[in-house]
Amino acid sequence: MSTSATKLQTSKLQESTSAEIPSTLFSPKDNPAIACLLLVVTTLAFYNPIAHCGFVYSDDVVYVMRNPAVHAGLTWETVKWAFVGVHAGFWHPLTWLSHALDYQLFGANPAGHHYVSLLFHAANAVLLFLLLLEATGAGWPSLIVAAIFALHPENVESVTWAAERKNVLSMFFFLLALWAYGRYARRPATGRYLWVAAFFALGLMSKPQVITLPCVLLLWDYWPLGRIFADPSKAGNAVPRSFAGLLVEKLPLFLIAAAGSAITLWTQRVGTAVRSLDEFPLTARLGNALVSYVRYLSHTFWPSKLAPLYPHEGVLPFWQVGLSLVFLTLVTVLVFYCRKERYLLVGWLWFLGTLVPMIGIVQVGEQAMADRFAYIPMIGLFVAIVWGISKVVGQFRIPTPAVAVVCAIVFTALGLLSCRQLRYWRDGETLWRYTLKVTNRNYVAHDNLAMVFDGEGKPDEAIAEFRASEELHAYPADQILKIGMYEQRNGHLQGAIEQYGRALNHTSDPQLQVAAWSQTGSSYIQMRQFSDGNQSYERVLQINPDDPSALVATAMLAERDGKFDQAAGQLSHAMKVQPTDVGYILMADALRHADRQQDAQSAEDIAQRISPGLELARKNATQTQLFFGYISH
């Protein structure tokens, strides 16, 4: 085949994949470096408020704020910790290492952490532009898709939430894998294929959301590479292959994806993040998945009331699920009908397919959906829409200035919306108050706001939020117990007793029952209701006759009532179960009051023998007696 014929085929491919918007002023295709610079500058400009955003309560605490391994910086011990263990319900060592490097560079200053994520986001926009430009030869559509991706407010969550570094980092490697695959498709070689596999593995080690890459590559073969179901004369520089051949070609990548899936499911079960079918029945999951697809579409086209967490509503009304199914089916039929415009089918299937791991069939966490899950999927929608509009512009010869004005308006609107969304991430209180405003019955937002108030030293406000959360969600007994203990620590004794009662009503676990009755007893003692306290500790001993804390408590209350022999007996029992210096000092005091001086001296001798600090032990013994309303004379 002659050189001129090859050039003609390449030209036909580019004509079939794009309708380039004409321009006499600037061409992204001819000036890709300037286009990349514009993308970066525009992204940084609209994201400028990120400098004032702090860390926010929930995942930021685990990932950055209170993570000793991350605080140690990038050391060999941190590398070992990142690769060997399962942390926060995930195995994503590269993400942990990026956080450790950030902390080494910026310490606890959130601005540095946020700017690194922003730079990754800007790099992703640049990579997306260059990837599309190289694959399609269409400069303006590629730049417009990248700009919409860079400025869309739905992506603010992925960039501004420090814990979501994994999102922007995994996307970075995902795009590099696509770029490497384009090079491989044009000139297949083992070395080039290994680059694809390596970038894929790095993406999985950042976040498993990129697990659908092998399927995305099949779509990429269909369009824009033209390697599948195509006339070889229109395949440009790519080598055409059969569908079966392309599947076999990607078997190593599918094996990597399978390994990533297995690791992810295992780690999330270890972290107890995967929810059971009892908690979220299959009907609820399927219904939520269909409705969520439509909600993701609505957020893409009308990005308002965006929140970091949308609560799962369980089994949704039939009409919502039915309408969503009809709408999704109609769109799918339409894009298949228009399959001559291959970008429509690829864009739509990209959106549907890359969302599958996060759509909730395997329910992880409490959310129905999350904006961060759309970080990769929305690219498919942008491609389908922009290439479709580009073709209309070319066919109807719409004037370039009119197109430029519309694009400027869209970019400015998206940028300003992102700028506004960034302000909600200023701090935890602002974020979760805003979330409660734009979502309904969001018990997780109440819970997170309570923890923010706790960190700010506002226990009364925290308790109010905990109670608001409880009204919306049936917490398990152990969580109710923790809320009760929080109320008790902060002086809400009657409220604490009520929480312990709820915990007892929701469990048959003897250990939880012992803990709840013990805390109830100590709350009554703090309220100086000694009789009720004693009854609570007696309930503990009915469940576990050898509970040392309850034995000491009932002994102190018996001493308070002048029952010294009974007190000495209870303390003797407690010391057989769990001998302590404080316990023997209390026992000696009870024995002295029971006129058993020799036994009292023996207890004193044991206390002196086992105590690392006798004076401190005596002080603690006195404090124990005072707590239970008994003062030794």
C-alpha positions in Angstrom: 0.0 0.0 0.0 1.3 3.5 -0.9 2.1 6.2 1.6 -0.6 8.4 0.1 -3.2 5.7 0.5 -2.3 5.2 4.1 -2.6 9.0 4.8 -6.0 8.9 3.1 -7.2 6.0 5.4 -6.0 7.9 8.5 -7.8 11.0 7.3 -11.0 9.0 6.9 -10.7 7.6 10.4 -10.4 11.1 11.9 -13.3 12.3 9.9 -15.4 9.4 11.2 -14.5 10.0 14.8 -14.8 13.8 15.0 -16.3 16.9 13.4 -13.6 19.4 14.3 -14.8 22.8 15.2 -13.1 25.3 12.8 -10.9 28.0 14.3 -8.7 30.7 12.8 -7.4 31.9 16.2 -6.2 28.8 18.1 -6.1 25.1 17.4 -5.6 22.7 20.4 -4.5 20.1 17.9 -1.7 22.2 16.5 -0.8 23.8 19.9 -1.3 21.0 22.5 1.2 22.6 25.0 -0.8 25.8 25.1 -4.1 23.8 25.5 -2.5 21.9 28.5 -1.4 25.2 30.1 -4.8 26.7 29.7 -6.4 23.6 31.4 -4.0 23.8 34.3 -4.3 27.5 34.9 -8.1 27.5 34.6 -8.4 24.6 37.0 -6.1 26.1 39.6 -7.9 29.5 39.3 -11.4 28.1 40.0 -10.1 25.8 42.7 -8.3 28.6 44.5 -10.6 28.4 47.6 -9.1 25.0 48.4 -6.3 26.8 50.2 -8.9 27.6 53.0 -10.2 24.1 53.3 -9.3 22.0 56.3 -9.5 18.4 57.2 -13.0 17.2 57.9 -14.3 14.6 60.3 -14.8 11.2 59.2 -12.3 9.5 56.9 -9.7 12.3 57.2 -9.2 11.3 60.8 -8.2 7.8 59.8 -6.3 8.7 56.7 -4.3 11.7 57.9 -5.2 13.4 61.2 -4.7 10.5 63.6 -2.6 8.0 61.6 0.8 7.4 63.3 2.1 5.5 60.2 1.3 8.5 58.0 2.8 10.9 60.5 6.1 9.0 60.4 6.6 10.1 56.8 7.9 8.1 53.9 10.1 5.5 55.7 10.7 1.8 55.1 8.5 1.0 58.1 5.7 3.0 56.5 6.2 1.2 53.2 6.0 -2.1 55.0 2.9 -1.0 56.9 1.2 0.2 53.6 1.9 -3.0 51.6 1.4 -5.6 54.3 -1.7 -4.6 56.2 -5.3 -3.8 55.6 -6.2 -0.3 56.8 -9.5 1.6 56.8 -11.1 -1.4 55.0 -8.9 -1.2 51.9 -5.6 -2.4 50.6 -4.3 0.6 48.7 -0.6 1.0 49.5 0.2 3.7 47.0 -2.5 5.9 48.5 -1.0 5.5 52.0 2.4 6.3 50.7 1.2 9.5 49.0 -0.4 10.6 52.3 2.9 9.8 54.2 4.9 11.8 51.7 2.4 14.7 52.1 2.8 14.6 55.8 6.5 14.6 55.6 6.4 17.7 53.3 3.6 19.7 54.8 2.9 18.2 58.3 -0.6 18.8 59.6 -1.2 21.8 57.3 -4.2 20.8 55.2 -3.4 23.3 52.4 -0.4 21.2 51.2 -2.4 18.0 51.2 -5.2 19.6 49.3 -3.0 21.2 46.7 -1.3 17.9 45.9 -4.7 16.4 45.2 -5.6 19.4 43.1 -2.4 19.0 41.0 -3.3 15.3 40.4 -6.8 16.5 39.3 -5.2 19.0 36.9 -2.8 16.4 35.6 -5.8 14.1 35.0 -7.5 16.7 32.9 -4.3 17.2 30.9 -3.9 13.5 30.4 -7.5 13.1 29.4 -7.1 15.8 26.7 -3.8 14.3 25.3 -5.3 10.8 25.4 -8.4 11.8 23.4 -6.4 14.0 21.1 -4.0 11.2 20.2 -6.7 8.6 19.8 -9.2 10.7 17.8 -7.2 13.6 16.3 -10.0 15.9 17.3 -8.5 18.9 19.1 -11.4 21.0 20.2 -13.7 18.1 21.4 -10.8 16.6 23.3 -10.1 20.0 25.0 -13.7 20.7 25.8 -14.2 17.2 27.4 -11.1 17.7 29.5 -12.2 21.2 30.6 -15.7 20.1 31.6 -14.1 17.3 33.6 -11.7 19.7 35.3 -14.3 22.2 36.3 -17.4 20.1 37.0 -18.5 20.6 40.6 -19.3 16.9 41.0 -15.6 16.4 41.1 -15.0 18.8 44.0 -15.5 16.0 46.5 -12.7 13.9 45.0 -10.3 16.8 45.0 -11.0 18.5 48.3 -11.6 15.5 50.6 -8.1 14.6 51.7 -9.1 11.0 52.2 -10.2 10.8 48.6 -6.6 11.1 47.3 -7.2 7.5 46.3 -9.7 8.7 43.7 -7.5 11.2 41.9 -4.5 8.9 42.2 -6.1 5.8 40.7 -7.6 7.9 37.9 -4.1 9.1 37.1 -2.9 5.6 36.5 -6.1 4.6 34.8 -5.5 7.3 32.1 -1.9 6.3 31.8 -2.9 2.7 31.2 -5.3 3.9 28.4 -2.6 6.0 26.9 -0.1 3.1 27.0 -2.8 0.9 25.4 -3.2 3.3 22.5 0.5 3.0 21.8 0.3 -0.8 22.1 -2.7 -1.0 19.7 -0.8 1.0 17.0 2.3 -1.2 17.3 1.8 -4.3 19.5 4.8 -5.4 21.5 5.3 -7.3 24.8 7.1 -4.3 26.4 4.2 -2.0 25.5 1.6 -4.4 26.9 3.6 -4.7 30.1 3.3 -0.9 30.5 -0.5 -1.2 30.3 -0.5 -4.0 32.9 1.9 -2.0 35.2 -0.2 1.1 35.1 -3.4 -1.0 35.7 -1.8 -2.6 38.8 -0.6 0.8 40.1 -4.2 2.1 39.7 -5.6 -0.9 41.7 -3.0 -0.2 44.4 -4.4 3.3 44.6 -8.1 2.4 44.6 -10.0 -0.6 43.1 -12.5 1.7 41.3 -10.3 1.2 38.1 -11.1 -2.5 38.1 -13.2 -2.2 34.9 -10.2 -1.1 32.8 -10.1 -4.3 30.6 -13.8 -3.7 29.6 -13.0 0.0 28.9 -10.2 -1.1 26.7 -12.7 -3.2 24.6 -14.8 -0.1 24.2 -11.7 1.8 23.2 -11.0 -0.9 20.6 -14.5 -0.2 19.2 -14.1 3.6 19.2 -11.9 5.5 18.6 -9.2 2.9 17.8 -11.4 1.0 15.4 -9.7 -2.3 16.1 -13.0 -4.3 16.5 -16.1 -4.8 14.2 -14.5 -2.5 11.6 -13.4 -2.4 8.0 -9.6 -2.9 8.1 -9.3 -0.1 5.6 -10.6 2.3 8.3 -8.5 1.2 11.1 -5.9 3.9 10.6 -2.6 3.1 12.4 -4.2 0.5 14.7 -4.1 -3.2 13.9 -7.7 -4.6 13.4 -8.5 -7.8 15.4 -11.5 -10.1 15.9 -13.5 -9.8 19.1 -12.3 -13.2 20.3 -8.7 -12.2 19.6 -9.1 -9.0 21.6 -10.6 -10.8 24.5 -7.7 -13.3 24.6 -5.3 -10.4 24.3 -6.8 -8.9 27.5 -6.8 -12.1 29.6 -3.8 -11.1 31.7 -5.6 -7.8 32.5 -8.8 -9.7 33.4 -6.7 -11.9 35.7 -5.2 -8.8 37.4 -8.8 -7.4 37.7 -10.0 -10.7 39.3 -7.1 -10.6 41.8 -8.0 -7.0 42.6 -11.6 -7.9 43.1 -10.8 -10.8 45.5 -8.4 -8.6 47.5 -11.0 -5.8 47.7 -13.8 -8.0 48.9 -11.6 -9.7 51.4 -10.3 -6.4 52.8 -13.7 -4.9 53.1 -15.1 -7.9 54.9 -12.1 -7.7 57.3 -13.0 -4.0 57.8 -16.7 -5.0 58.2 -17.6 -2.5 55.5 -19.6 -5.0 53.3 -23.2 -5.0 54.4 -25.3 -8.3 54.6 -28.4 -9.1 52.7 -30.3 -8.8 56.0 -29.3 -5.2 56.3 -29.8 -4.4 52.6 -32.0 -6.9 50.7 -31.3 -7.6 47.0 -34.5 -5.9 46.0 -33.3 -2.7 47.8 -29.9 -2.9 46.2 -31.2 -3.4 42.6 -33.8 -0.7 43.0 -31.2 1.7 44.4 -28.8 0.9 41.6 -31.4 1.8 38.9 -32.4 5.0 40.6 -28.8 6.0 41.4 -27.9 5.7 37.7 -30.5 8.3 36.9 -29.5 10.5 39.9 -25.8 10.4 38.7 -27.1 11.6 35.3 -29.1 14.4 36.9 -26.1 15.5 39.0 -23.9 15.6 35.8 -26.4 17.8 33.9 -27.7 19.8 36.8 -25.1 19.8 39.6 -27.0 21.2 42.6 -27.4 20.0 46.2 -24.2 17.9 46.0 -23.3 16.2 49.2 -20.5 13.9 50.5 -23.1 11.3 51.5 -26.6 10.4 50.3 -28.3 8.1 52.8 -29.6 4.7 51.6 -33.4 4.7 51.8 -33.9 0.9 51.6 -36.6 -0.5 49.3 -37.6 2.4 47.1 -41.1 3.0 45.8 -42.0 0.9 42.7 -42.7 3.9 40.6 -39.2 5.4 41.1 -37.5 2.1 40.2 -39.9 1.5 37.2 -39.4 5.0 35.7 -35.7 4.7 36.1 -35.6 1.3 34.4 -37.7 2.6 31.5 -35.5 5.7 31.1 -32.3 3.8 31.1 -33.7 1.2 28.7 -34.8 3.9 26.3 -31.4 5.6 26.3 -29.6 2.3 25.8 -31.9 1.4 22.8 -31.4 4.8 21.3 -27.6 4.7 21.4 -27.6 1.2 19.9 -29.9 2.4 17.2 -27.5 5.2 16.5 -24.5 2.9 16.7 -23.1 4.3 13.5 -22.0 7.2 15.8 -19.8 4.9 17.8 -18.9 7.5 20.4 -22.5 7.5 21.6 -22.4 3.8 22.4 -18.9 3.9 23.8 -19.7 6.9 26.0 -23.0 5.4 27.4 -21.5 2.0 28.0 -18.5 3.6 29.6 -20.8 5.4 32.1 -22.9 2.4 32.8 -20.0 -0.1 33.1 -17.5 1.9 35.1 -20.1 2.6 37.7 -20.9 -1.1 38.3 -18.4 -1.7 41.1 -19.7 1.3 43.0 -23.4 1.1 42.2 -24.4 -0.9 45.3 -25.0 -4.4 44.2 -22.3 -5.2 46.7 -23.2 -2.7 49.4 -20.2 -1.2 51.0 -20.9 1.4 53.7 -24.1 3.3 54.4 -24.5 5.5 51.3 -26.9 5.0 48.4 -24.5 6.8 46.1 -21.6 9.2 46.2 -20.4 11.9 43.9 -16.8 10.7 44.1 -18.0 7.4 42.5 -18.7 9.4 39.3 -15.2 10.6 38.8 -14.3 8.2 36.0 -17.8 7.3 34.8 -18.8 10.9 33.9 -16.1 11.0 31.3 -18.1 8.7 29.1 -21.1 11.0 29.2 -18.9 14.0 28.4 -17.4 12.2 25.4 -20.8 11.2 24.0 -22.3 14.7 24.4 -19.3 16.7 23.2 -18.6 14.6 20.1 -22.4 14.6 19.3 -22.5 18.4 19.6 -19.3 18.7 17.6 -20.9 16.8 14.7 -24.0 19.0 14.8 -21.8 22.1 14.7 -19.9 20.8 11.7 -23.0 19.6 9.8 -25.0 22.8 10.3 -21.9 25.1 10.1 -22.7 26.9 13.3 -20.4 30.0 13.5 -17.3 29.5 15.6 -18.0 32.7 17.7 -21.4 31.3 18.8 -19.8 28.0 19.8 -17.0 29.8 21.7 -19.6 32.0 23.6 -21.6 28.9 24.6 -18.4 27.1 25.7 -17.3 30.1 27.7 -20.6 30.3 29.5 -20.6 26.6 30.3 -17.0 26.6 31.6 -17.6 29.7 33.7 -20.8 28.3 35.2 -19.2 25.0 36.1 -16.2 26.8 37.5 -18.2 29.1 39.7 -20.4 26.2 40.9 -17.2 24.3 41.8 -15.9 27.4 43.6 -19.1 27.7 45.6 -19.0 23.9 46.4 -15.4 24.3 47.7 -16.6 26.7 50.4 -18.8 24.0 52.0 -15.6 22.0 52.6 -14.0 24.7 54.8 -14.4 22.7 57.9 -16.3 19.7 59.3 -19.1 21.7 60.9 -19.8 23.7 57.7 -19.7 20.5 55.6 -22.1 18.4 57.7 -24.5 21.3 58.5 -24.7 21.8 54.7 -25.2 18.1 54.1 -28.1 18.0 56.6 -29.6 20.9 54.7 -29.5 19.3 51.2 -30.3 15.7 52.2 -33.1 14.0 54.1 -32.9 11.8 57.1 -29.1 11.7 57.0 -28.2 10.0 60.3 -24.6 9.7 59.2 -24.3 13.4 58.8 -25.8 13.9 62.3 -23.3 11.4 63.7 -20.3 13.1 61.9 -21.5 16.5 63.1 -21.6 15.1 66.7 -18.0 14.0 66.4 -17.0 17.4 65.1 -18.7 19.1 68.1 -16.9 16.6 70.4 -13.6 17.5 68.9 -14.4 21.2 69.4 -15.2 20.6 73.1 -19.0 21.1 72.7 -20.4 18.0 74.4 -24.0 19.3 74.7 -24.2 20.0 71.0 -22.6 16.6 70.3 -25.2 14.8 72.4 -28.0 16.6 70.7 -26.7 15.4 67.3 -26.2 11.8 68.5 -29.8 11.7 69.7 -31.0 13.2 66.3 -29.0 10.4 64.6 -30.6 7.7 66.8 -34.1 8.9 65.9 -33.3 8.1 62.2 -31.3 4.9 62.6 -31.5 1.7 64.6 -28.0 1.5 66.0 -26.6 -1.9 67.2 -26.3 -2.3 71.0 -22.5 -1.7 71.1 -22.9 1.7 69.4 -25.8 2.6 71.7 -23.5 1.7 74.6 -20.8 4.0 73.4 -23.2 6.9 73.0 -24.3 6.2 76.6 -20.7 6.3 77.8 -20.2 9.5 76.0 -23.2 11.1 77.7 -22.0 9.8 81.1 -18.5 11.2 80.6 -20.0 14.6 79.9 -22.4 14.6 82.9 -25.7 13.6 81.1 -26.2 10.8 83.6 -30.0 10.3 83.2 -29.5 10.3 79.4 -26.7 7.8 79.8 -28.9 5.5 81.9 -31.6 5.6 79.2 -29.0 4.7 76.5 -27.8 1.7 78.6 -31.4 0.6 78.9 -31.8 0.7 75.1 -28.6 -1.2 74.7 -29.9 -3.9 77.0 -33.1 -4.1 75.0 -31.2 -4.7 71.8 -28.7 -7.4 72.8 -28.5 -10.9 74.3 -24.7 -10.8 74.3 -23.6 -11.5 78.0 -20.5 -9.3 77.6 -22.6 -6.3 76.3 -25.1 -6.9 79.1 -22.4 -6.9 81.7 -21.0 -3.6 80.3 -24.4 -2.0 80.1 -25.4 -2.9 83.7 -21.9 -1.9 85.0 -22.2 1.5 83.4 -25.8 1.9 84.6 -24.6 1.2 88.2 -21.7 3.7 88.0 -24.2 6.3 86.6 -26.5 5.8 89.6 -23.6 6.1 92.0 -22.6 9.4 90.4 -26.2 10.5 90.9 -25.8 9.3 94.6 -28.6 6.9 94.1 -26.8 4.1 95.9 -29.6 1.6 96.1 -30.3 1.7 92.4 -26.6 1.4 91.8 -26.3 -1.6 94.0 -29.2 -3.3 92.1 -27.4 -2.7 88.8 -24.2 -4.3 90.0 -26.2 -7.2 91.4 -27.6 -7.7 87.9 -24.0 -7.9 86.6 -23.1 -10.6 89.2 -26.2 -12.6 88.1 -24.8 -12.7 84.6 -21.1 -13.1 85.7 -20.5 -14.0 89.4 -16.8 -13.4 88.9 -16.9 -9.9 87.5 -14.2 -8.1 89.6 -15.5 -4.6 89.1 -19.0 -5.5 90.2 -17.6 -7.4 93.2 -15.6 -4.4 94.3 -18.6 -2.1 93.8 -21.0 -4.2 95.8 -18.3 -4.5 98.5 -18.0 -0.7 98.7 -21.7 -0.3 98.9 -21.9 -3.0 101.6 -19.2 -1.1 103.6 -21.2 2.1 103.2 -24.1 0.3 104.9 -21.8 -1.0 107.7 -21.8 -4.6 106.4 -18.1 -5.1 106.7 -18.0 -8.9 106.7 -20.0 -9.0 103.5 -17.7 -6.4 102.0 -14.6 -8.4 103.0 -16.1 -11.5 101.4 -16.8 -9.7 98.2 -13.3 -8.2 98.0 -11.7 -11.6 98.8 -13.6 -13.1 95.9 -12.6 -10.2 93.6 -8.9 -10.6 94.6 -9.0 -14.3 93.7 -10.3 -13.3 90.2 -8.1 -10.3 89.7 -5.6 -9.4 92.4 -4.6 -5.7 92.6 -2.8 -3.6 95.2 -5.9 -1.2 95.5 -8.2 -4.2 96.0 -6.0 -5.6 98.8 -5.9 -2.2 100.5 -9.7 -2.0 100.4 -9.9 -5.5 101.7 -7.6 -4.7 104.6 -9.8 -1.7 105.5 -13.0 -3.8 105.5 -11.3 -6.5 107.6 -10.1 -4.0 110.2 -13.7 -2.7 110.5 -14.9 -6.3 110.9 -12.4 -6.6 113.8 -10.3 -9.2 111.9 -6.9 -7.5 112.5 -4.7 -10.4 111.6 -6.4 -11.0 108.3 -6.3 -7.2 107.7 -2.5 -7.2 108.2 -2.1 -10.1 105.8 -4.0 -8.2 103.1 -1.8 -5.2 103.8 1.3 -7.3 103.4 0.1 -8.7 100.1 -0.7 -5.1 98.9 2.8 -3.9 99.8 4.4 -6.9 98.1 2.6 -6.6 94.8 2.3 -2.8 94.6 4.7 -0.9 92.3 3.7 2.3 94.2 2.0 1.9 97.5 1.2 5.5 98.2 -0.5 5.9 94.8 -2.4 2.7 95.5 -3.7 4.1 98.8 -4.8 7.4 97.1 -6.7 5.3 94.5 -8.3 3.2 97.2 -9.5 6.4 99.0 -10.9 7.8 95.7 -12.8 4.5 95.2 -14.3 4.7 98.7 -15.3 8.3 98.1 -16.9 7.5 94.8 -19.1 4.9 96.4 -20.1 7.3 99.3 -18.0 5.6 101.9 -15.3 7.4 104.0 -13.1 5.1 106.0 -12.3 6.2 109.6 
